Every structure is written in structure tokens, then in C-alpha cells.
């Protein structure tokens, strides 16, 4: 009997620590498996980015007449000739949605409205009117775009994500000029959908730091319309809190559309806008 008790004691001493160690190992494995991923743009399901953009604008515009046959208007440097502001200070909003593991949708809105008043130092043919040297001219040039971009991540890892997809820009442009002294006004506007090809990349290079870059482009010549659109962006962001980040970026936009006046489309003539500059943003996500 004493020998049996001794054997049981030895077995208990050997088995209990081993079982205890195995239990700790299993608990440790569970903790490792259930540890949440590091918060980053790669793990976000939704994000709202509010940004302040400070850039410069370079604009060319031409409005051809609607006469038969049409006549070509004067190509105008909007900043130099019409005294439109070439400095841009504006706020923007951007939304991100993630569907499943690899599909994302970005919604972005851009609005740039400018007004100028000057005395002409040259004659300008604008639409069906002729504005003469020495006349007091007031003008406005408005540009708005609402874009939807779908991206599919063909590579998605803990630290890097690469995607490609399609975008749709809804463009709205309006130009107007008025000779104040004789109350002569010419105005034209147009709305056009523009599809784009899109690329996107994100790299989390440290626990709280990530860089992102993207580009979209489209070019076509069809039915009297010759146009290109390109938008490019890069930024670096710091994950201050799990659901909040701050960052600095740079964005460049290039829109170039020329419409043959004989084609019958709205806004016969030329609209060319190039703008680029730095931006500061706040990003909330979950």
C-alpha cells in the first residue's frame, strides 16, 4: 500500500505541472490568435477624411460662337487676363468604404469657384460677343467634380495593399463674362461623365505610420470631344489613436477638354485646368 501511494504521488507531481504548462500554452496560443490587427488604412472598414488643400491654379478657357458656321473664340489665360485668383484655399471631404476583404469604394468631391474683375488690355472673342480693350469685365469660372472609384485589392497583406479599379467622374464646368458698362453677358456650362482607370497602394511601414499613393487617368477623342483627365495623390499619415489619424499629402489635378463647336455639344471650345499643392488632413475611421 505505501508503494502504491508513493507511485500515485510521483505520477501526480509529474502530470499536474505538465497539464498546467499545457494549459498555459493553449491560453497563450489563444491570446496570440485573438490579438486584434494593428489599426491602419489596410484594416479600416470605413474612413472619413477631412482636408485643407492649399494649391495653385493654371486655367485656359475658350468659348466658341454658336453662329453658323461657328467661329473660334480667343484662348484666355483666366488668371492673367481675367484676374482670377491663382491661389487655392479650400476644404474637401472624402469617404472610404470597404466591402468584404478586397473591395473598396472611394467617394470624393471637389469644388473650385472663382470670380474676377479687371479692365481688358486686349480684345477678346468670347462666345457670341466681342469684349474690347479698356472695357470693365467681370467674370466667373466654376468647376465641380464628384467622383466614385471602385478598387479591388489584388494584393493585401498585414503591411501592404495594392489595388486597381475603375472610377467615374461627374464634371460640371461653368464660365461667364460680362461687360459691366454695356450690360453684355455671355455664359456657358456643361456636365459630363468621365470614366477613369485607377491604381492604389498603401504601405504601413511602422506601427503608427503609413504611406498611400494613388492615380487615375482617362483620355479620349470621340464625337468632336478631345479630353484627358488625370488626378494623382500621395500622403503620409500618423495613427495618433486607433480610430484617428493626421497626415500631410500632395495632390495634382489635370483636366483638359476641347469640344468642336460643329459637334453640337455644350460648352463648345476649350477648358483646361491644372492645379496642385499640399494638403493637411484629419482621418477618422473604424
N, C-alpha and C positions, 0 to 999 in steps of 0.2 A: 504493500500500500504506500509506504513512504516513497518507493521508487516511482510509482505512478504519479504521485503528487509532484515530485520533482520534475518528471518529464513534462507534465502539463504546464508547470511554471516556466520551464525553458521555452516551450512552444509559445506560450502567451507573450513572453518577453520578446521573442523573435518576430511574431506575427503582427502584434499591435503596432509597433513602430513602423513596420513596413506598410501596413494598411494606412496608418496616419500619413506617412510620406506620400503614398499613392494618392490619398485624398487631397493633400495639398497640391500635388502636381496637377490633378484634374481641375481643381479650383483655379490654379494659375493659368492652365490652358483656356478655361472658360473666360477668364478676365481678358486674356490676350485676344481671343476670338471676338469678344463683345466690345472691345475698346473702339470707340467711335473714330471714324477717319478724321484727319486734320481738316478743319474748315478752310475752304479755298474756292476759287471760281469753278474748279473741277467738280466739287461736291455740291454746290448750290443748286437748289431746285427752283428758286425764284430770286430775282435781284432787281432792285430799282437803283438806277444811277442818276444822281442829280449833279450837273456840272456847270461850271462857269468857263466860257470859251472867250479867249481874247486873241483875235486874229486880224488879218488884213484882207482886203478885197480888191480884186482887179476885174473890172467888168467892161465888156464891149457889148453894145446893143445897136441894132439897125432895124428900122421898121419900114418896109417897102410899101408903096402905094397900092390901093385896090383898083386903080384905073385899068382900062383895057386898051392897049396892053399895059401891064404893070411896069412901074419904074422903080429902079433901085434907090433906096434911101441912103443917107450918109451913115457910115460906120462911126459910132460915137464912143469915145473914151468917157464912160459915165462919171468917173471920179474927177478927171481933169476938165472936161468940157461942161459938165452939168453940176459940178461941185458936190457930188455925192460923197459922203464920208467914206474914206478907205479904211478906217479903223472899226473893228467889230468888238462890241462888248455885249454878250448875251448869255442867257441861261438856256439849258437844254435838259430834256428828260429822256431816259432810255429804260426800257423794260426787257428783262430776260425771263424766259420760261423754259424749263427742262421737262421733256416728256419721256418717260422711261429712262434708260441708261445712256442712250446715244443721240437722241433727237432734241434739238433746241430751237427756240423761236426768239428772235430779237425784233423789237418794235422801237423805232426811233423817229423823232420829229425835229425838223429844223426849220426855223423861220427867220428871215432877214428882210426887214422893211427899212427903206431909206428914203430921205427927202432932201432935195437940194434947191437952192435959189441962186441965180447968177445972171450976169449980163454977158450975152454971147459976144465972142470975138471972131466969129466966123459964121457963114450961112450954113444952115442945117436943113436937109430934107428929111422929115420925119413923118412917115405915113403919107397922108394926102395933103400935108401942109408944109410950107416953107417958112422957117424961122430965120430972121435976118440979123446980121451983125448989129449990135447995140441994143437989141430987144431984151427986156427983163423976162427971164424964163424961170418958171417953177416946174420942177419935175419930181417924179417918184418912181421907184423901182422896187417891186416886191417879189420875193422868191420864197416859196414854201415847199417842203417835201415831207411826205410821210412814207416811211419805208418798213417793209416786212421782210425778214430774212430767215429762211429755214436752213438749219445746218445739221448735217449728220456726222457724228464723230467716228471716223474710220479707225482712229487710234485713241484709246482712253486708258490711261494708267493713273496710279496714285499721284504722280507729279507732273504728268504731261497729257495734253489733249489736243488732237488735231482734227479739224472738221472741214467739210466742203458742202456747198449747197447752192440754193437759188434765192435771189432777192427780187422784190418788186417795189419800185419807187413810184409814188404818185406825185408828179411835179406840177406846180402851179406857179406861173410867172405872169406878172402884170407890169406894163410900162406906160407912163403917161407924161406928157409935156404940155405946158400951157404958156402962151404969150400973154402976160398979165395985162398989158396996156390995151390990147385989142380983143381980149377975151376969146382967143382962139385956142382950142384944146384938142389934142389927139391922144387916143388911148387904145390899147390893145391888150388882150390877155389870152392865155391858153392853158389847158390842163392836159397832161399826157402821162400814161403809164409807161414805165421803163423797166424791163427785166434786167437782172444782172447775174453774173456768176460770182460766187463768194468763197473765200478761204478764211480760215480762222485758226489761231494757235494760242495755247496757254501753257505756261511753264511755271510751276511752283518750285522755285529754286531754294527756298528756305521755309521754315515752319510758318512764318508770318508774311513772307514776301512772295509775290508772283508778278510775272510779266505777261502781257497779252498783246497780240498783233492781229490785224485783220485787213482785208482788202476786198473791194467789189468793183467790177468793171463791166461795161457794156459799150458796144459800138455797132452802128448800123447805117446803111444807106438804102432807103426804101421809100417809094412813092413820094419822091420830092423832099424827103427829110434826110438830112445827113447829121448824125448826132453821136456823141460819146459821153459817157458818164463814168467817173472814177472817184471812189472815196477810199481813203487809207487812214488807218489809225494804229497807234501803239501807245501803251501805257505801262507804268509800274505802280503797284498798289501794296499797301501795308495793312495787314489784317489786325487792326487795333483790338477789336473784340470778335468773338466767333461769328457775330451777325453784322459786323460793321467794319468797313474799310475806308481808307483815304488814299488818294493817289494823284499822280501827275501824268498827263498824256499829251499827245500831239496828233492833230487831225488835219488832213488835207482833202479838199473837195474840188473837183474839176468838172464843170458842166459846159458842154459846147454843142449847141443845136443850131442848125441853119435850115430854114424852110424856104423852098422855092415858091415865090409868090404865085406862079402859074398853077400850083398844085391844089389850090383851094383850101388849104389848111388854115387854122387860126394862127395868128402871130407870124405873118409872112416876113421873113428877114432873118436876123441873127441875134442869138442870145448866148453870151459866153461869160461864165462866172468862175473865177479861181479864187479860192480862199483857203488859208491855212494859218495855224497858230497853236500855241499851247493851251492846255486846259487843266483845271483843278476840279476834282470831283469827290463826292461822298457816295458811298455804295452801301446800301442796306440789303441783306439777303438772309435766306434760310434754306 
